[in-house]
């Protein structure tokens, strides 16, 4: 799965994009705690996610970029049973 981050300018846009692409439930709270809950327990993630435009997101929203990256790093450590490789381009 490819997720293009190059046009994201707000954290709200980022959460909306992630929710749509990853099929989060309708009650998704659009915050990082809800994001963690969704990726770790509520949805089935694809085997591979390629985040394109990640450098643009890092430039525009460095804190959101770090939060997103940290969530997937933590997922790999805490939930090795969830097989989802993440690439940043």
LUMVEX-50882 format. One line per field, with one value per atom (N, C-alpha, C): atom name; y, x, z; residue in one letter. Coordinates in nm, 3 decimals, always signed. Each point is the difference from the previous one (the first is absolute). Layout:
<pts>
at: (CA / ...)
py: (Y / ...)
px: (X / ...)
pz: (Z / ...)
aa: (A / ...)
</pts>
This chain:
<pts>
at: (N / CA / C / N / CA / C / N / CA / C / N / CA / C / N / CA / C / N / CA / C / N / CA / C / N / CA / C / N / CA / C / N / CA / C / N / CA / C / N / CA / C / N / CA / C / N / CA / C / N / CA / C / N / CA / C / N / CA / C / N / CA / C / N / CA / C / N / CA / C / N / CA / C / N / CA / C / N / CA / C / N / CA / C / N / CA / C / N / CA / C / N / CA / C / N / CA / C / N / CA / C / N / CA / C / N / CA / C / N / CA / C / N / CA / C / N / CA / C / N / CA / C / N / CA / C / N / CA / C / N / CA / C / N / CA / C / N / CA / C / N / CA / C / N / CA / C / N / CA / C / N / CA / C / N / CA / C / N / CA / C / N / CA / C / N / CA / C / N / CA / C / N / CA / C / N / CA / C / N / CA / C / N / CA / C / N / CA / C / N / CA / C / N / CA / C / N / CA / C / N / CA / C / N / CA / C / N / CA / C / N / CA / C / N / CA / C / N / CA / C / N / CA / C / N / CA / C / N / CA / C / N / CA / C / N / CA / C / N / CA / C / N / CA / C / N / CA / C / N / CA / C / N / CA / C / N / CA / C / N / CA / C / N / CA / C / N / CA / C / N / CA / C / N / CA / C / N / CA / C / N / CA / C / N / CA / C / N / CA / C / N / CA / C / N / CA / C / N / CA / C / N / CA / C / N / CA / C / N / CA / C)
py: (-0.117 / +0.117 / +0.124 / +0.095 / +0.128 / +0.107 / +0.082 / +0.112 / +0.125 / +0.093 / +0.121 / +0.110 / +0.039 / +0.103 / +0.138 / +0.011 / +0.121 / +0.123 / -0.018 / +0.116 / +0.032 / -0.071 / +0.020 / +0.129 / +0.086 / +0.127 / +0.017 / -0.086 / +0.007 / -0.140 / -0.006 / -0.130 / -0.062 / +0.083 / -0.052 / -0.069 / +0.063 / -0.063 / -0.133 / -0.004 / -0.124 / -0.110 / +0.030 / -0.102 / -0.043 / +0.093 / -0.037 / -0.093 / +0.030 / -0.085 / -0.139 / -0.005 / -0.129 / -0.082 / +0.064 / -0.070 / -0.058 / +0.078 / -0.046 / -0.114 / +0.018 / -0.100 / -0.131 / +0.010 / -0.120 / -0.055 / +0.056 / -0.049 / -0.001 / +0.112 / +0.012 / +0.006 / -0.038 / +0.004 / +0.143 / +0.014 / +0.133 / +0.080 / -0.066 / +0.071 / +0.043 / -0.014 / +0.039 / +0.144 / +0.021 / +0.129 / +0.102 / -0.033 / +0.090 / +0.062 / -0.084 / +0.040 / -0.118 / +0.021 / -0.104 / -0.118 / +0.020 / -0.115 / -0.087 / +0.065 / -0.075 / -0.068 / +0.065 / -0.060 / -0.129 / +0.009 / -0.119 / -0.113 / +0.034 / -0.101 / -0.066 / +0.081 / -0.052 / -0.094 / +0.041 / -0.084 / -0.122 / +0.009 / -0.112 / -0.100 / +0.041 / -0.090 / +0.000 / +0.110 / +0.011 / -0.033 / +0.010 / -0.026 / -0.100 / -0.060 / -0.085 / +0.085 / +0.011 / +0.080 / -0.082 / +0.068 / -0.072 / -0.048 / -0.091 / -0.051 / +0.106 / +0.098 / +0.104 / +0.134 / +0.103 / +0.137 / +0.082 / +0.070 / +0.093 / +0.140 / +0.078 / +0.140 / +0.083 / +0.045 / +0.088 / +0.145 / +0.085 / +0.140 / +0.021 / -0.094 / +0.013 / +0.117 / +0.035 / +0.115 / +0.130 / +0.009 / +0.118 / +0.011 / -0.113 / +0.000 / +0.039 / -0.054 / +0.031 / +0.150 / +0.061 / +0.145 / +0.083 / -0.039 / +0.079 / -0.023 / -0.127 / -0.039 / -0.096 / +0.050 / -0.090 / -0.082 / +0.059 / -0.074 / -0.113 / +0.026 / -0.103 / -0.112 / +0.038 / -0.099 / -0.092 / +0.058 / -0.079 / -0.088 / +0.051 / -0.079 / -0.121 / +0.023 / -0.107 / -0.106 / +0.045 / -0.092 / -0.077 / +0.069 / -0.065 / -0.105 / +0.026 / -0.098 / -0.130 / +0.012 / -0.121 / -0.069 / +0.077 / -0.061 / -0.076 / +0.063 / -0.064 / -0.125 / +0.008 / -0.115 / -0.118 / +0.025 / -0.107 / -0.063 / +0.081 / -0.051 / -0.073 / +0.063 / -0.053 / -0.106 / +0.005 / -0.094 / -0.067 / -0.080 / -0.066 / -0.095 / -0.037 / -0.086 / +0.072 / +0.133 / +0.077 / +0.020 / -0.067 / +0.000 / +0.113 / +0.118 / +0.115 / +0.074 / -0.012 / +0.072 / +0.141 / +0.099 / +0.140 / +0.061 / +0.070 / +0.065 / +0.149 / +0.080 / +0.147 / +0.052 / +0.057 / +0.052 / +0.147)
px: (+0.084 / -0.084 / +0.089 / -0.032 / +0.069 / -0.090 / +0.059 / -0.072 / +0.083 / -0.056 / +0.071 / -0.020 / +0.110 / -0.005 / +0.041 / +0.031 / +0.061 / -0.089 / -0.131 / -0.091 / -0.062 / +0.040 / -0.056 / +0.055 / -0.091 / +0.044 / -0.045 / -0.091 / -0.046 / -0.006 / +0.005 / -0.011 / -0.137 / -0.102 / -0.134 / -0.005 / +0.060 / +0.006 / +0.074 / +0.107 / +0.077 / -0.086 / -0.070 / -0.085 / -0.113 / -0.057 / -0.106 / +0.053 / +0.119 / +0.061 / +0.030 / +0.061 / +0.033 / -0.125 / -0.103 / -0.125 / -0.062 / +0.001 / -0.059 / +0.083 / +0.130 / +0.086 / +0.007 / -0.001 / +0.016 / -0.134 / -0.110 / -0.135 / -0.028 / +0.031 / -0.029 / -0.150 / -0.046 / -0.144 / -0.053 / -0.129 / -0.062 / +0.016 / +0.022 / +0.016 / +0.144 / +0.089 / +0.140 / +0.010 / +0.076 / +0.006 / +0.098 / +0.071 / +0.094 / +0.101 / +0.062 / +0.111 / +0.095 / +0.117 / +0.102 / -0.032 / -0.071 / -0.043 / -0.099 / -0.093 / -0.097 / +0.069 / +0.101 / +0.076 / +0.067 / +0.065 / +0.065 / -0.101 / -0.113 / -0.103 / -0.044 / -0.013 / -0.046 / +0.102 / +0.127 / +0.099 / +0.039 / -0.014 / +0.043 / -0.111 / -0.126 / -0.109 / -0.124 / -0.029 / -0.132 / -0.006 / +0.111 / -0.003 / +0.108 / -0.016 / +0.104 / +0.084 / +0.127 / +0.089 / +0.051 / +0.032 / +0.058 / +0.141 / +0.053 / +0.135 / +0.107 / -0.031 / +0.098 / -0.070 / +0.055 / -0.046 / +0.119 / -0.016 / +0.102 / -0.055 / +0.061 / -0.038 / +0.085 / -0.061 / +0.071 / -0.022 / +0.093 / -0.010 / +0.027 / +0.068 / +0.022 / +0.091 / +0.092 / +0.087 / -0.080 / -0.101 / -0.087 / -0.078 / -0.050 / -0.072 / +0.095 / +0.121 / +0.099 / +0.032 / +0.007 / +0.027 / -0.118 / -0.123 / -0.119 / -0.047 / -0.001 / -0.054 / +0.097 / +0.114 / +0.101 / -0.049 / -0.081 / -0.051 / -0.092 / -0.087 / -0.092 / +0.077 / +0.101 / +0.085 / +0.064 / +0.056 / +0.065 / -0.101 / -0.118 / -0.105 / -0.037 / -0.020 / -0.037 / +0.110 / +0.122 / +0.113 / +0.016 / -0.012 / +0.012 / -0.107 / -0.121 / -0.108 / +0.035 / +0.051 / +0.034 / +0.125 / +0.095 / +0.116 / -0.043 / -0.088 / -0.051 / -0.082 / -0.076 / -0.080 / +0.091 / +0.111 / +0.093 / +0.061 / +0.025 / +0.059 / -0.101 / -0.117 / -0.097 / -0.094 / -0.021 / -0.092 / +0.064 / +0.105 / +0.067 / -0.093 / -0.111 / -0.097 / -0.072 / +0.004 / -0.060 / +0.109 / -0.016 / +0.102 / -0.028 / +0.061 / -0.021 / +0.133 / +0.062 / +0.125 / -0.034 / +0.070 / -0.027 / +0.125 / -0.020 / +0.110 / -0.032 / +0.104 / -0.013 / +0.076 / -0.072 / +0.063 / -0.028)
pz: (+0.000 / +0.000 / +0.000 / -0.086 / -0.004 / +0.061 / +0.088 / +0.059 / -0.027 / -0.076 / -0.040 / +0.103 / +0.065 / +0.104 / -0.053 / -0.126 / -0.054 / +0.004 / +0.002 / -0.003 / +0.136 / +0.103 / +0.133 / +0.060 / +0.049 / +0.059 / +0.146 / +0.045 / +0.139 / +0.059 / +0.132 / +0.065 / -0.024 / -0.008 / -0.028 / -0.136 / -0.102 / -0.132 / +0.007 / +0.078 / +0.014 / +0.060 / +0.108 / +0.063 / -0.093 / -0.074 / -0.095 / -0.108 / -0.051 / -0.102 / +0.055 / +0.117 / +0.060 / +0.027 / +0.053 / +0.029 / -0.126 / -0.107 / -0.126 / -0.061 / -0.007 / -0.065 / +0.077 / +0.133 / +0.082 / +0.051 / -0.048 / +0.032 / +0.151 / +0.065 / +0.142 / +0.023 / +0.118 / +0.029 / +0.001 / -0.018 / -0.009 / +0.128 / +0.112 / +0.127 / +0.028 / -0.099 / +0.017 / +0.049 / +0.106 / +0.067 / -0.057 / -0.106 / -0.066 / +0.097 / +0.080 / +0.086 / +0.009 / +0.058 / -0.004 / +0.090 / +0.109 / +0.082 / -0.078 / -0.069 / -0.081 / -0.118 / -0.056 / -0.109 / +0.049 / +0.116 / +0.057 / +0.022 / +0.061 / +0.024 / -0.131 / -0.104 / -0.129 / -0.063 / -0.005 / -0.067 / +0.082 / +0.131 / +0.084 / +0.029 / -0.013 / +0.040 / -0.090 / -0.068 / -0.062 / -0.148 / -0.071 / -0.144 / -0.038 / -0.114 / -0.057 / -0.093 / +0.031 / -0.083 / -0.118 / -0.110 / -0.113 / +0.036 / -0.079 / +0.026 / -0.024 / -0.085 / -0.031 / -0.019 / +0.064 / -0.020 / -0.046 / -0.111 / -0.048 / +0.014 / +0.087 / +0.016 / -0.095 / -0.110 / -0.092 / +0.045 / -0.036 / +0.041 / +0.147 / +0.064 / +0.144 / +0.034 / -0.088 / +0.028 / -0.001 / -0.085 / -0.001 / +0.131 / +0.048 / +0.128 / +0.113 / -0.003 / +0.103 / +0.003 / -0.118 / -0.008 / +0.051 / -0.039 / +0.035 / +0.144 / +0.039 / +0.131 / +0.069 / +0.045 / +0.056 / +0.119 / +0.086 / +0.116 / -0.043 / -0.095 / -0.050 / -0.070 / -0.077 / -0.065 / +0.104 / +0.104 / +0.105 / +0.073 / +0.027 / +0.066 / -0.086 / -0.128 / -0.092 / -0.005 / -0.016 / -0.007 / +0.131 / +0.112 / +0.130 / +0.022 / -0.045 / +0.015 / -0.073 / -0.122 / -0.074 / +0.056 / +0.051 / +0.066 / +0.125 / +0.077 / +0.123 / -0.034 / -0.107 / -0.043 / -0.031 / -0.070 / -0.034 / +0.124 / +0.103 / +0.123 / +0.088 / +0.019 / +0.095 / -0.059 / -0.130 / -0.064 / -0.121 / +0.024 / -0.114 / -0.075 / +0.062 / -0.066 / -0.115 / +0.001 / -0.110 / -0.104 / -0.110 / -0.104 / -0.099 / +0.026 / -0.087 / -0.014 / -0.115 / -0.027 / -0.046 / +0.054 / -0.033 / -0.062 / -0.111 / -0.072 / -0.013 / +0.012 / -0.004 / -0.121 / -0.095 / -0.122 / -0.015)
aa: (X / X / X / X / X / X / X / X / X / X / X / X / X / X / X / X / X / X / X / X / X / X / X / X / X / X / X / X / X / X / X / X / X / X / X / X / X / X / X / X / X / X / X / X / X / X / X / X / X / X / X / X / X / X / X / X / X / X / X / X / X / X / X / X / X / X / X / X / X / X / X / X / X / X / X / X / X / X / X / X / X / X / X / X / X / X / X / X / X / X / X / X / X / X / X / X / X / X / X / X / X / X / X / X / X / X / X / X / X / X / X / X / X / X / X / X / X / X / X / X / X / X / X / X / X / X / X / X / X / X / X / X / X / X / X / X / X / X / X / X / X / X / X / X / X / X / X / X / X / X / X / X / X / X / X / X / X / X / X / X / X / X / X / X / X / X / X / X / X / X / X / X / X / X / X / X / X / X / X / X / X / X / X / X / X / X / X / X / X / X / X / X / X / X / X / X / X / X / X / X / X / X / X / X / X / X / X / X / X / X / X / X / X / X / X / X / X / X / X / X / X / X / X / X / X / X / X / X / X / X / X / X / X / X / X / X / X / X / X / X / X / X / X / X / X / X / X / X / X / X / X / X / X / X / X / X / X / X / X / X / X / X / X / X / X / X / X)
</pts>
